[in-house]
Amino acid sequence: MATTRRRTAVMVASLALGSSLLAACGGSEGKPTLNWYINPDGQDTLNKLAEDCSTDDYDIAIQLLPASATDQRTQLARRLAAGDSSTDLMSLDPVFVPEFANAKWLKPFEGDLADQVLDDDVLKGAAETVTWNDQVVAAPQWANTQVVWFRKSLAEAAGLDMSQPVTWDQVIDAASEEGGTVGVQANRYEAYVVWINSLIQGAGGNILDPDTVEDGRDAKVTIDSAAGKDAAAVIEKLADSPAAQPDLTTSNEGTSLGQMFPENGPGEFMTNWTFVYKNYEGLIGKPGGPADEQAFEDLGYARYPQTVEGEESRPPIGGIDIGVGAFSKHPDFAQEAAVCVTNAEAQSALAVNEGLMPSRQSVYDSAELKEAYPADLLQLYSESVDTGGPRPKSAFYSQVSSAIQSRWHSPRSVSPDSTPKQSADFLTAILRGEALL
């Protein structure tokens, strides 16, 4: 009996082993699930896109990343550095695309797929964020940019014609003269670098030489320039002016929103992202928003301010690109899904439902967007994305950003005479491995 039981056990074990080998070979895996790691923006619409873009061949499951872009990068980088095969799709802040592509963590799009995700319909500013070493390494999903938001009554009282290009100096002076304020993002975090970079590019310069930026640690640091000094002068002027908001040194995208429609006072000029319009539209008659429709109509918007008078501004570029993990078990399905969640219909849904603006011009021209937004605002957004300035396209961008933050914060200590030089020296040392953050 004991022998019979042992023989039976061996047979069962053999069958179990055979079954497990079949499963490992994919014979009984069933319908695969693609994991899509998203940032928290637009979750409702992204969940619907995951459902709509699932097929008979695969399902798409949403996995939520942390709120901050830095924490998002850290979590994804840890997974991919370990060769994680369950990271199929990922929503990437454009500044991290070069790092991930350089590390070979992204599967490039090739042939017809590359032509689909990066055709002539994609706005230039967004298109520049998804290429690396002449390869298309991600698909643009939505594009973000900044404009200057303001109270029309405040600008009119100051005699500032916002239908024409305005400079940072003019905006700061206008707010100061009329008892208003200027809202920016100047806490020690990524959005402060966004402001610094746009100020420098608006003066004709760059943090890193664009011709050497893909050289990695050997890139030429060019922040100590006339443009760097012009940028520092704007920050110094705002910090020293009565237009500076009390929380300047800790300001972020949300802190200055409440200054636009205060119970008393003329309001503000504010540089901020595209979400602002839908934010205030949803707050009509509520705390922090316009008191009524008439007050909402006092909200104005215009092209990002010029750093130097007469030189075209370079609005910030942000948004989300969709990358496919290089170690995915189902890379072909994942790239097919990436094309689906970034197509025109998907971008329209994100813009109308969530205020996350398209990277494709055809979507700006669509009937759906024209019904949801004023025509002149759509034109302003698309022009700003198309002519905006990306942050340095470096595989070491996270170190570049941290080095800039460490020398330009606090904004109240910025000086044209010293800050660009100090930051250039420190950034060069960081890239060369001669200093630590």
C-alpha positions as a LaTeX table, in Angstrom:
\begin{tabular}{lrrr}
\hline
Residue & $x$ (\AA) & $y$ (\AA) & $z$ (\AA) \\
\hline
Met1 & 0.00 & 0.00 & 0.00 \\
Ala2 & 2.81 & 2.33 & 0.89 \\
Thr3 & 4.45 & 1.64 & $-2.48$ \\
Thr4 & 1.19 & 2.29 & $-4.32$ \\
Arg5 & 0.73 & 5.58 & $-2.49$ \\
Arg6 & 4.28 & 6.61 & $-3.36$ \\
Arg7 & 3.73 & 5.74 & $-7.05$ \\
Thr8 & 0.47 & 7.69 & $-7.06$ \\
Ala9 & 2.19 & 10.67 & $-5.47$ \\
Val10 & 4.96 & 10.59 & $-8.09$ \\
Met11 & 2.37 & 10.52 & $-10.91$ \\
Val12 & 0.48 & 13.47 & $-9.40$ \\
Ala13 & 3.68 & 15.40 & $-8.94$ \\
Ser14 & 4.70 & 14.71 & $-12.54$ \\
Leu15 & 1.34 & 15.91 & $-13.82$ \\
Ala16 & 1.59 & 19.03 & $-11.70$ \\
Leu17 & 5.12 & 19.72 & $-12.99$ \\
Gly18 & 3.97 & 19.24 & $-16.57$ \\
Ser19 & 1.09 & 21.63 & $-16.02$ \\
Ser20 & 3.37 & 24.26 & $-14.50$ \\
Leu21 & 5.79 & 23.99 & $-17.44$ \\
Leu22 & 2.93 & 24.45 & $-19.89$ \\
Ala23 & 1.79 & 27.52 & $-17.97$ \\
Ala24 & 5.32 & 28.93 & $-17.96$ \\
Cys25 & 5.43 & 28.52 & $-21.74$ \\
Gly26 & 2.17 & 30.47 & $-22.08$ \\
Gly27 & 0.03 & 27.47 & $-22.97$ \\
Ser28 & $-2.53$ & 28.17 & $-20.23$ \\
Glu29 & $-1.82$ & 31.78 & $-19.28$ \\
Gly30 & $-5.08$ & 32.98 & $-20.73$ \\
Lys31 & $-5.75$ & 36.56 & $-21.74$ \\
Pro32 & $-2.82$ & 38.79 & $-20.64$ \\
Thr33 & $-3.23$ & 41.94 & $-18.59$ \\
Leu34 & $-1.12$ & 44.98 & $-19.39$ \\
Asn35 & $-0.23$ & 47.14 & $-16.39$ \\
Trp36 & $-0.41$ & 50.88 & $-17.09$ \\
Tyr37 & 1.25 & 53.02 & $-14.41$ \\
Ile38 & $-0.37$ & 56.47 & $-14.41$ \\
Asn39 & 0.07 & 59.71 & $-12.51$ \\
Pro40 & $-2.99$ & 60.91 & $-10.54$ \\
Asp41 & $-4.13$ & 63.51 & $-13.11$ \\
Gly42 & $-7.30$ & 62.62 & $-14.99$ \\
Gln43 & $-7.92$ & 59.25 & $-13.36$ \\
Asp44 & $-11.58$ & 58.97 & $-14.36$ \\
Thr45 & $-10.87$ & 59.46 & $-18.05$ \\
Leu46 & $-7.73$ & 57.31 & $-17.95$ \\
Asn47 & $-9.69$ & 54.44 & $-16.41$ \\
Lys48 & $-12.22$ & 54.77 & $-19.23$ \\
Leu49 & $-9.41$ & 54.80 & $-21.81$ \\
Ala50 & $-7.96$ & 51.63 & $-20.29$ \\
Glu51 & $-11.35$ & 49.97 & $-20.63$ \\
Asp52 & $-11.98$ & 51.23 & $-24.17$ \\
Cys53 & $-8.50$ & 50.31 & $-25.42$ \\
Ser54 & $-8.62$ & 46.78 & $-24.01$ \\
Thr55 & $-9.20$ & 44.20 & $-26.76$ \\
Asp56 & $-10.02$ & 40.53 & $-27.24$ \\
Asp57 & $-6.26$ & 39.93 & $-27.01$ \\
Tyr58 & $-5.48$ & 41.81 & $-23.78$ \\
Asp59 & $-6.87$ & 43.87 & $-20.91$ \\
Ile60 & $-5.32$ & 47.09 & $-19.59$ \\
Ala61 & $-5.18$ & 47.54 & $-15.81$ \\
Ile62 & $-4.51$ & 50.92 & $-14.20$ \\
Gln63 & $-1.83$ & 51.14 & $-11.49$ \\
Leu64 & $-1.54$ & 54.47 & $-9.66$ \\
Leu65 & 1.79 & 56.24 & $-9.17$ \\
Pro66 & 2.53 & 58.80 & $-6.40$ \\
Ala67 & 1.44 & 62.41 & $-6.79$ \\
Ser68 & 4.84 & 64.09 & $-7.27$ \\
Ala69 & 6.78 & 63.72 & $-10.52$ \\
Thr70 & 9.97 & 62.97 & $-8.56$ \\
Asp71 & 8.33 & 60.10 & $-6.67$ \\
Gln72 & 6.81 & 58.79 & $-9.91$ \\
Arg73 & 10.25 & 58.67 & $-11.49$ \\
Thr74 & 11.75 & 56.94 & $-8.46$ \\
Gln75 & 9.15 & 54.18 & $-8.38$ \\
Leu76 & 9.34 & 53.47 & $-12.11$ \\
Ala77 & 13.13 & 53.65 & $-12.18$ \\
Arg78 & 13.40 & 51.09 & $-9.39$ \\
Arg79 & 11.09 & 48.72 & $-11.22$ \\
Leu80 & 12.82 & 49.05 & $-14.56$ \\
Ala81 & 16.34 & 48.93 & $-13.14$ \\
Ala82 & 15.37 & 45.51 & $-11.78$ \\
Gly83 & 14.12 & 44.40 & $-15.20$ \\
Asp84 & 10.48 & 44.31 & $-14.09$ \\
Ser85 & 8.41 & 42.54 & $-16.77$ \\
Ser86 & 5.08 & 43.69 & $-15.30$ \\
Thr87 & 5.66 & 47.34 & $-16.23$ \\
Asp88 & 4.00 & 47.40 & $-19.64$ \\
Leu89 & 2.85 & 51.02 & $-20.06$ \\
Met90 & 3.88 & 54.06 & $-18.08$ \\
Ser91 & 2.88 & 57.72 & $-17.98$ \\
Leu92 & 6.09 & 59.73 & $-17.98$ \\
Asp93 & 6.79 & 63.38 & $-17.29$ \\
Pro94 & 8.63 & 64.44 & $-20.49$ \\
Val95 & 11.80 & 65.40 & $-18.61$ \\
Phe96 & 12.35 & 61.77 & $-17.58$ \\
Val97 & 12.03 & 60.30 & $-21.08$ \\
Pro98 & 15.71 & 60.86 & $-21.99$ \\
Glu99 & 16.91 & 59.21 & $-18.78$ \\
Phe100 & 14.72 & 56.16 & $-19.28$ \\
Ala101 & 15.59 & 55.89 & $-22.98$ \\
Asn102 & 19.31 & 56.26 & $-22.33$ \\
Ala103 & 19.10 & 53.44 & $-19.76$ \\
Lys104 & 17.33 & 51.30 & $-22.40$ \\
Trp105 & 14.24 & 50.97 & $-20.22$ \\
Leu106 & 11.89 & 51.97 & $-23.04$ \\
Lys107 & 11.05 & 49.96 & $-26.14$ \\
Pro108 & 11.31 & 52.30 & $-29.15$ \\
Phe109 & 8.47 & 52.58 & $-31.63$ \\
Glu110 & 9.55 & 51.61 & $-35.12$ \\
Gly111 & 8.19 & 51.67 & $-38.66$ \\
Asp112 & 4.48 & 52.33 & $-39.04$ \\
Leu113 & 4.00 & 52.58 & $-35.28$ \\
Ala114 & 6.58 & 55.37 & $-35.04$ \\
Asp115 & 4.82 & 57.17 & $-37.89$ \\
Gln116 & 1.48 & 56.88 & $-36.06$ \\
Val117 & 2.63 & 58.28 & $-32.73$ \\
Leu118 & 4.74 & 61.08 & $-34.23$ \\
Asp119 & 3.12 & 62.34 & $-37.39$ \\
Asp120 & 2.82 & 65.92 & $-38.65$ \\
Asp121 & $-0.26$ & 66.50 & $-36.50$ \\
Val122 & 1.80 & 66.48 & $-33.28$ \\
Leu123 & 2.81 & 69.96 & $-32.13$ \\
Lys124 & 6.53 & 70.67 & $-32.21$ \\
Gly125 & 6.99 & 71.27 & $-28.50$ \\
Ala126 & 5.38 & 67.93 & $-27.65$ \\
Ala127 & 7.16 & 66.06 & $-30.45$ \\
Glu128 & 10.57 & 67.12 & $-29.15$ \\
Thr129 & 9.94 & 65.35 & $-25.85$ \\
Val130 & 9.60 & 61.80 & $-27.25$ \\
Thr131 & 12.74 & 61.34 & $-29.35$ \\
Trp132 & 16.15 & 60.15 & $-28.25$ \\
Asn133 & 19.12 & 59.29 & $-30.47$ \\
Asp134 & 16.89 & 59.63 & $-33.54$ \\
Gln135 & 14.39 & 57.09 & $-32.21$ \\
Val136 & 10.77 & 57.56 & $-31.16$ \\
Val137 & 10.86 & 56.24 & $-27.60$ \\
Ala138 & 7.43 & 57.34 & $-26.29$ \\
Ala139 & 4.03 & 58.54 & $-27.52$ \\
Pro140 & 2.80 & 62.07 & $-26.66$ \\
Gln141 & $-0.52$ & 61.81 & $-24.82$ \\
Trp142 & $-1.29$ & 65.30 & $-23.53$ \\
Ala143 & 0.69 & 68.51 & $-23.59$ \\
Asn144 & 0.89 & 71.14 & $-20.90$ \\
Thr145 & 2.01 & 74.72 & $-21.15$ \\
Gln146 & 1.76 & 77.92 & $-19.17$ \\
Val147 & 0.14 & 81.26 & $-19.99$ \\
Val148 & $-0.28$ & 84.38 & $-17.90$ \\
Trp149 & $-3.69$ & 84.50 & $-16.24$ \\
Phe150 & $-4.91$ & 87.85 & $-14.97$ \\
Arg151 & $-7.84$ & 90.00 & $-13.95$ \\
Lys152 & $-8.79$ & 92.13 & $-16.95$ \\
Ser153 & $-9.80$ & 94.94 & $-14.60$ \\
Leu154 & $-6.34$ & 94.91 & $-12.98$ \\
Ala155 & $-4.55$ & 95.13 & $-16.32$ \\
Glu156 & $-6.86$ & 97.88 & $-17.54$ \\
Ala157 & $-6.34$ & 99.93 & $-14.37$ \\
Ala158 & $-2.58$ & 99.70 & $-14.92$ \\
Gly159 & $-2.91$ & 100.67 & $-18.58$ \\
Leu160 & $-1.36$ & 97.39 & $-19.69$ \\
Asp161 & $-2.52$ & 96.18 & $-23.12$ \\
Met162 & $-2.56$ & 92.39 & $-22.77$ \\
Ser163 & $-3.47$ & 91.90 & $-26.44$ \\
Gln164 & 0.17 & 92.74 & $-27.17$ \\
Pro165 & 3.27 & 90.92 & $-25.88$ \\
Val166 & 4.15 & 91.97 & $-22.34$ \\
Thr167 & 7.36 & 91.59 & $-20.36$ \\
Trp168 & 7.89 & 90.31 & $-16.84$ \\
Asp169 & 9.00 & 93.81 & $-15.88$ \\
Gln170 & 5.72 & 95.28 & $-17.12$ \\
Val171 & 3.64 & 92.66 & $-15.32$ \\
Ile172 & 5.49 & 93.18 & $-12.02$ \\
Asp173 & 5.24 & 96.97 & $-12.32$ \\
Ala174 & 1.53 & 96.85 & $-13.20$ \\
Ala175 & 0.69 & 94.65 & $-10.22$ \\
Ser176 & 2.80 & 96.74 & $-7.86$ \\
Glu177 & 1.21 & 100.02 & $-8.96$ \\
Glu178 & $-2.36$ & 98.78 & $-8.55$ \\
Gly179 & $-1.98$ & 96.82 & $-5.30$ \\
Gly180 & $-2.14$ & 93.46 & $-7.04$ \\
Thr181 & 0.27 & 90.53 & $-6.90$ \\
Val182 & 2.15 & 88.19 & $-9.25$ \\
Gly183 & 1.73 & 84.45 & $-8.71$ \\
Val184 & 4.51 & 82.02 & $-9.67$ \\
Gln185 & 5.88 & 78.63 & $-8.60$ \\
Ala186 & 9.04 & 79.25 & $-6.58$ \\
Asn187 & 9.17 & 76.57 & $-3.91$ \\
Arg188 & 12.25 & 74.34 & $-3.98$ \\
Tyr189 & 10.87 & 71.80 & $-6.44$ \\
Glu190 & 10.64 & 71.03 & $-10.15$ \\
Ala191 & 8.19 & 73.79 & $-11.09$ \\
Tyr192 & 10.69 & 76.43 & $-9.95$ \\
Val193 & 13.19 & 75.04 & $-12.48$ \\
Val194 & 10.40 & 75.25 & $-15.07$ \\
Trp195 & 10.19 & 79.00 & $-14.39$ \\
Ile196 & 13.97 & 79.50 & $-14.41$ \\
Asn197 & 14.37 & 77.54 & $-17.64$ \\
Ser198 & 11.64 & 79.51 & $-19.43$ \\
Leu199 & 13.11 & 82.82 & $-18.26$ \\
Ile200 & 16.54 & 81.83 & $-19.58$ \\
Gln201 & 15.22 & 80.54 & $-22.90$ \\
Gly202 & 13.09 & 83.64 & $-23.24$ \\
Ala203 & 16.32 & 85.65 & $-23.12$ \\
Gly204 & 17.90 & 83.52 & $-25.83$ \\
Gly205 & 19.91 & 81.14 & $-23.64$ \\
Asn206 & 19.83 & 77.64 & $-22.18$ \\
Ile207 & 20.83 & 75.87 & $-18.98$ \\
Leu208 & 22.81 & 73.37 & $-21.07$ \\
Asp209 & 24.09 & 73.82 & $-24.62$ \\
Pro210 & 21.45 & 72.07 & $-26.81$ \\
Asp211 & 24.20 & 70.87 & $-29.20$ \\
Thr212 & 25.95 & 68.97 & $-26.39$ \\
Val213 & 23.03 & 68.05 & $-24.11$ \\
Glu214 & 22.90 & 64.43 & $-25.30$ \\
Asp215 & 26.57 & 64.08 & $-24.33$ \\
Gly216 & 25.38 & 63.37 & $-20.80$ \\
Arg217 & 27.93 & 64.25 & $-18.16$ \\
Asp218 & 30.07 & 65.99 & $-20.78$ \\
Ala219 & 27.33 & 68.46 & $-21.73$ \\
Lys220 & 28.40 & 72.10 & $-21.74$ \\
Val221 & 26.81 & 74.14 & $-18.95$ \\
Thr222 & 25.69 & 77.55 & $-20.30$ \\
Ile223 & 23.55 & 78.98 & $-17.49$ \\
Asp224 & 26.23 & 81.56 & $-16.61$ \\
Ser225 & 25.40 & 83.84 & $-19.52$ \\
Ala226 & 23.68 & 87.12 & $-20.32$ \\
Ala227 & 20.43 & 85.15 & $-20.51$ \\
Gly228 & 21.05 & 83.60 & $-17.10$ \\
Lys229 & 21.61 & 87.08 & $-15.66$ \\
Asp230 & 18.42 & 88.37 & $-17.33$ \\
Ala231 & 16.47 & 85.50 & $-15.77$ \\
Ala232 & 17.95 & 86.16 & $-12.33$ \\
Ala233 & 17.08 & 89.86 & $-12.67$ \\
Val234 & 13.39 & 89.02 & $-13.18$ \\
Ile235 & 13.32 & 86.81 & $-10.09$ \\
Glu236 & 15.18 & 89.42 & $-8.04$ \\
Lys237 & 12.79 & 92.14 & $-9.15$ \\
Leu238 & 9.69 & 90.17 & $-8.22$ \\
Ala239 & 11.14 & 89.09 & $-4.87$ \\
Asp240 & 11.94 & 92.72 & $-3.98$ \\
Ser241 & 8.62 & 94.16 & $-5.19$ \\
Pro242 & 5.30 & 94.70 & $-3.38$ \\
Ala243 & 3.78 & 92.37 & $-5.99$ \\
Ala244 & 5.51 & 89.34 & $-4.46$ \\
Gln245 & 3.02 & 87.12 & $-2.65$ \\
Pro246 & 3.80 & 86.41 & 1.02 \\
Asp247 & 4.46 & 82.72 & 0.36 \\
Leu248 & 6.80 & 83.33 & $-2.60$ \\
Thr249 & 9.51 & 80.99 & $-1.34$ \\
Thr250 & 7.04 & 78.09 & $-0.87$ \\
Ser251 & 4.63 & 78.87 & $-3.71$ \\
Asn252 & 3.36 & 76.12 & $-5.99$ \\
Glu253 & 0.70 & 75.57 & $-8.66$ \\
Gly254 & $-2.12$ & 75.72 & $-6.16$ \\
Thr255 & $-1.13$ & 78.38 & $-3.64$ \\
Ser256 & $-1.71$ & 81.44 & $-5.82$ \\
Leu257 & $-5.06$ & 80.32 & $-7.23$ \\
Gly258 & $-6.93$ & 81.95 & $-4.35$ \\
Gln259 & $-5.30$ & 85.32 & $-5.05$ \\
Met260 & $-7.08$ & 85.78 & $-8.39$ \\
Phe261 & $-10.53$ & 86.47 & $-6.92$ \\
Pro262 & $-9.96$ & 87.69 & $-3.33$ \\
Glu263 & $-12.84$ & 89.13 & $-1.31$ \\
Asn264 & $-11.01$ & 92.46 & $-1.33$ \\
Gly265 & $-8.33$ & 93.66 & $-3.69$ \\
Pro266 & $-7.68$ & 93.82 & $-7.42$ \\
Gly267 & $-6.44$ & 90.24 & $-7.89$ \\
Glu268 & $-3.29$ & 89.09 & $-9.61$ \\
Phe269 & $-1.27$ & 88.18 & $-12.67$ \\
Met270 & $-0.31$ & 84.49 & $-12.48$ \\
Thr271 & 1.75 & 82.17 & $-14.66$ \\
Asn272 & 0.30 & 78.70 & $-14.41$ \\
Trp273 & $-0.72$ & 75.61 & $-16.38$ \\
Thr274 & $-3.74$ & 74.96 & $-18.58$ \\
Phe275 & $-5.86$ & 73.47 & $-15.77$ \\
Val276 & $-6.57$ & 76.97 & $-14.45$ \\
Tyr277 & $-9.48$ & 77.78 & $-16.76$ \\
Lys278 & $-11.54$ & 74.71 & $-15.85$ \\
Asn279 & $-10.56$ & 75.15 & $-12.20$ \\
Tyr280 & $-12.10$ & 78.63 & $-11.97$ \\
Glu281 & $-15.05$ & 77.68 & $-14.16$ \\
Gly282 & $-15.89$ & 74.97 & $-11.66$ \\
Leu283 & $-15.55$ & 77.38 & $-8.71$ \\
Ile284 & $-18.04$ & 80.04 & $-9.81$ \\
Gly285 & $-19.94$ & 81.10 & $-6.69$ \\
Lys286 & $-17.74$ & 78.93 & $-4.46$ \\
Pro287 & $-14.89$ & 79.78 & $-2.03$ \\
Gly288 & $-11.66$ & 80.57 & $-3.85$ \\
Gly289 & $-13.39$ & 81.19 & $-7.16$ \\
Pro290 & $-15.17$ & 84.02 & $-8.97$ \\
Ala291 & $-18.27$ & 85.27 & $-7.18$ \\
Asp292 & $-20.48$ & 84.91 & $-10.25$ \\
Glu293 & $-20.44$ & 84.64 & $-14.05$ \\
Gln294 & $-19.62$ & 88.33 & $-14.40$ \\
Ala295 & $-16.56$ & 87.93 & $-12.19$ \\
Phe296 & $-15.50$ & 84.86 & $-14.19$ \\
Glu297 & $-15.64$ & 86.96 & $-17.36$ \\
Asp298 & $-13.01$ & 89.22 & $-15.75$ \\
Leu299 & $-10.51$ & 86.34 & $-16.03$ \\
Gly300 & $-8.04$ & 87.07 & $-18.82$ \\
Tyr301 & $-5.24$ & 85.04 & $-20.41$ \\
Ala302 & $-2.31$ & 85.94 & $-22.62$ \\
Arg303 & 0.99 & 84.66 & $-23.96$ \\
Tyr304 & 3.68 & 83.87 & $-21.37$ \\
Pro305 & 5.59 & 87.08 & $-20.53$ \\
Gln306 & 8.80 & 88.00 & $-22.33$ \\
Thr307 & 12.05 & 87.95 & $-20.35$ \\
Val308 & 13.57 & 90.56 & $-22.66$ \\
Glu309 & 11.38 & 93.07 & $-24.45$ \\
Gly310 & 11.04 & 92.25 & $-28.13$ \\
Glu311 & 12.32 & 88.67 & $-27.80$ \\
Glu312 & 9.61 & 86.01 & $-28.10$ \\
Ser313 & 8.86 & 84.20 & $-24.86$ \\
Arg314 & 9.39 & 80.44 & $-24.55$ \\
Pro315 & 6.45 & 79.06 & $-22.57$ \\
Pro316 & 7.09 & 75.96 & $-20.47$ \\
Ile317 & 6.39 & 72.53 & $-21.93$ \\
Gly318 & 5.00 & 69.73 & $-19.80$ \\
Gly319 & 2.39 & 67.02 & $-20.07$ \\
Ile320 & 2.58 & 63.24 & $-20.23$ \\
Asp321 & 4.22 & 60.83 & $-22.68$ \\
Ile322 & 3.40 & 57.11 & $-22.76$ \\
Gly323 & 6.36 & 54.76 & $-22.68$ \\
Val324 & 6.43 & 50.98 & $-23.11$ \\
Gly325 & 8.62 & 49.02 & $-20.74$ \\
Ala326 & 11.57 & 47.34 & $-22.44$ \\
Phe327 & 11.08 & 44.21 & $-20.33$ \\
Ser328 & 7.35 & 43.79 & $-20.92$ \\
Lys329 & 6.23 & 40.22 & $-21.66$ \\
His330 & 3.85 & 41.61 & $-24.26$ \\
Pro331 & 5.70 & 44.52 & $-25.96$ \\
Asp332 & 3.71 & 44.38 & $-29.20$ \\
Phe333 & 0.39 & 44.50 & $-27.37$ \\
Ala334 & 1.73 & 47.28 & $-25.12$ \\
Gln335 & 2.78 & 49.45 & $-28.07$ \\
Glu336 & $-0.59$ & 48.87 & $-29.74$ \\
Ala337 & $-2.27$ & 49.98 & $-26.50$ \\
Ala338 & 0.00 & 53.04 & $-26.28$ \\
Val339 & $-1.14$ & 54.13 & $-29.74$ \\
Cys340 & $-4.77$ & 53.72 & $-28.67$ \\
Val341 & $-4.54$ & 55.72 & $-25.42$ \\
Thr342 & $-2.78$ & 58.59 & $-27.22$ \\
Asn343 & $-4.96$ & 58.84 & $-30.32$ \\
Ala344 & $-7.05$ & 61.91 & $-31.16$ \\
Glu345 & $-10.19$ & 60.58 & $-29.51$ \\
Ala346 & $-8.31$ & 59.87 & $-26.28$ \\
Gln347 & $-6.73$ & 63.33 & $-26.27$ \\
Ser348 & $-10.11$ & 64.96 & $-26.85$ \\
Ala349 & $-11.62$ & 63.12 & $-23.88$ \\
Leu350 & $-8.75$ & 64.15 & $-21.61$ \\
Ala351 & $-9.09$ & 67.80 & $-22.65$ \\
Val352 & $-12.87$ & 68.04 & $-22.35$ \\
Asn353 & $-13.22$ & 65.99 & $-19.15$ \\
Glu354 & $-10.01$ & 66.77 & $-17.29$ \\
Gly355 & $-8.56$ & 69.98 & $-18.74$ \\
Leu356 & $-5.45$ & 68.09 & $-19.93$ \\
Met357 & $-4.73$ & 69.65 & $-23.28$ \\
Pro358 & $-3.88$ & 67.82 & $-26.53$ \\
Ser359 & $-0.51$ & 67.36 & $-28.17$ \\
Arg360 & $-2.24$ & 67.18 & $-31.59$ \\
Gln361 & $-3.37$ & 70.24 & $-33.54$ \\
Ser362 & $-6.37$ & 68.43 & $-35.03$ \\
Val363 & $-7.83$ & 67.98 & $-31.56$ \\
Tyr364 & $-7.58$ & 71.72 & $-30.86$ \\
Asp365 & $-9.52$ & 72.21 & $-34.09$ \\
Ser366 & $-12.25$ & 69.69 & $-33.16$ \\
Ala367 & $-15.86$ & 70.60 & $-32.46$ \\
Glu368 & $-15.67$ & 69.01 & $-29.00$ \\
Leu369 & $-12.91$ & 71.34 & $-27.81$ \\
Lys370 & $-14.43$ & 74.40 & $-29.41$ \\
Glu371 & $-17.57$ & 73.74 & $-27.41$ \\
Ala372 & $-15.63$ & 73.28 & $-24.16$ \\
Tyr373 & $-13.18$ & 76.21 & $-24.41$ \\
Pro374 & $-13.07$ & 79.72 & $-25.88$ \\
Ala375 & $-11.57$ & 79.68 & $-29.38$ \\
Asp376 & $-8.87$ & 82.25 & $-28.52$ \\
Leu377 & $-7.78$ & 80.21 & $-25.50$ \\
Leu378 & $-7.41$ & 77.07 & $-27.63$ \\
Gln379 & $-5.31$ & 79.03 & $-30.10$ \\
Leu380 & $-3.16$ & 80.39 & $-27.27$ \\
Tyr381 & $-2.61$ & 76.89 & $-25.87$ \\
Ser382 & $-1.66$ & 75.33 & $-29.20$ \\
Glu383 & 0.69 & 78.17 & $-30.15$ \\
Ser384 & 2.34 & 78.01 & $-26.72$ \\
Val385 & 2.90 & 74.25 & $-27.01$ \\
Asp386 & 4.18 & 74.56 & $-30.57$ \\
Thr387 & 6.67 & 77.34 & $-29.77$ \\
Gly388 & 7.45 & 76.51 & $-26.15$ \\
Gly389 & 10.79 & 75.64 & $-24.65$ \\
Pro390 & 11.55 & 72.17 & $-23.27$ \\
Arg391 & 13.76 & 71.74 & $-20.26$ \\
Pro392 & 17.27 & 70.31 & $-20.92$ \\
Lys393 & 16.92 & 67.01 & $-22.77$ \\
Ser394 & 19.46 & 65.21 & $-20.61$ \\
Ala395 & 19.71 & 61.65 & $-19.35$ \\
Phe396 & 20.87 & 63.26 & $-16.10$ \\
Tyr397 & 18.03 & 65.75 & $-15.86$ \\
Ser398 & 17.09 & 64.86 & $-12.28$ \\
Gln399 & 20.60 & 65.87 & $-11.18$ \\
Val400 & 20.49 & 69.01 & $-13.33$ \\
Ser401 & 17.20 & 70.04 & $-11.76$ \\
Ser402 & 18.34 & 69.39 & $-8.19$ \\
Ala403 & 21.56 & 71.32 & $-8.73$ \\
Ile404 & 19.67 & 74.35 & $-10.09$ \\
Gln405 & 17.20 & 74.26 & $-7.22$ \\
Ser406 & 19.98 & 74.18 & $-4.64$ \\
Arg407 & 21.61 & 77.38 & $-5.95$ \\
Trp408 & 18.55 & 79.39 & $-7.06$ \\
His409 & 16.46 & 78.83 & $-3.95$ \\
Ser410 & 15.42 & 80.89 & $-2.11$ \\
Pro411 & 14.18 & 83.28 & $-4.80$ \\
Arg412 & 14.74 & 86.08 & $-2.29$ \\
Ser413 & 18.49 & 85.38 & $-2.44$ \\
Val414 & 18.81 & 85.32 & $-6.24$ \\
Ser415 & 21.22 & 87.89 & $-7.72$ \\
Pro416 & 22.21 & 88.40 & $-11.37$ \\
Asp417 & 25.75 & 89.09 & $-10.20$ \\
Ser418 & 26.28 & 85.77 & $-8.45$ \\
Thr419 & 23.54 & 83.16 & $-8.87$ \\
Pro420 & 24.17 & 82.15 & $-12.53$ \\
Lys421 & 27.91 & 81.74 & $-11.89$ \\
Gln422 & 27.44 & 79.79 & $-8.67$ \\
Ser423 & 24.89 & 77.47 & $-10.26$ \\
Ala424 & 27.07 & 76.91 & $-13.33$ \\
Asp425 & 30.06 & 75.92 & $-11.19$ \\
Phe426 & 27.98 & 73.59 & $-9.03$ \\
Leu427 & 26.12 & 71.98 & $-11.93$ \\
Thr428 & 29.38 & 71.35 & $-13.79$ \\
Ala429 & 30.85 & 69.69 & $-10.71$ \\
Ile430 & 27.73 & 67.55 & $-10.26$ \\
Leu431 & 27.78 & 66.34 & $-13.86$ \\
Arg432 & 31.50 & 65.58 & $-13.68$ \\
Gly433 & 31.08 & 63.62 & $-10.45$ \\
Glu434 & 33.18 & 66.12 & $-8.49$ \\
Ala435 & 30.42 & 67.15 & $-6.05$ \\
Leu436 & 27.38 & 65.64 & $-4.37$ \\
Leu437 & 23.84 & 66.97 & $-4.18$ \\
\hline
\end{tabular}
